[in-house]
Each structure stands twice: as C-alpha cells, then as structure tokens.
Amino acid sequence: MLAHARAKLEAKHLDLIIANPVPASFGGDTEQATLIDRDGAVNALPPMTKPEVAEQILDFVAMQLNE
C-alpha cells in the first residue's frame, strides 16, 4: 500500500498523498490512514473516525501552508 502511494505521489508530482487500506476503509465508521508528503515523511494515523481523519489532513495541510 505505501509503495503504491509513494509511486503515485512521485508520478503525479503531488505534495501529499493519503494511503488507506482498501477495502477495509469502506463502509465502516473508522478509518486508518497514512499521510506521505513530497519529502517522503510518513505520518501513520491511528484508527479514528472519518471526521477525525479529515481534521488531521486539514491540520497537516494548514501547517504546510504556514511554513
């Protein structure tokens, strides 16, 4: 999963990609996601609700914009 996400990040010249286990993340109340930024830093989030994951992603993006 992470190797695929890294390859997609590089191929599409992205600043950030979110990797999550599929199909485990579909249909449930919780999500487990890993954020990978363009520098290769990996931030594995613990299982949490989907709104909490969204908040973590927005916090990360906001932090990057403020640098």
Number of C-alpha atoms within 10 A of each C-alpha: 10 16 9 9 18 20 11 13 19 14 9 8 10 13 14 20 19 17 18 19 13 8 8 11 14 11 8 10 11 17 21 17 22 20 20 21 19 14 8 13 10 15 13 14 15 12 13 14 14 16 12 13 19 14 12 15 19 12 12 15 14 11 10 11 8 6 5
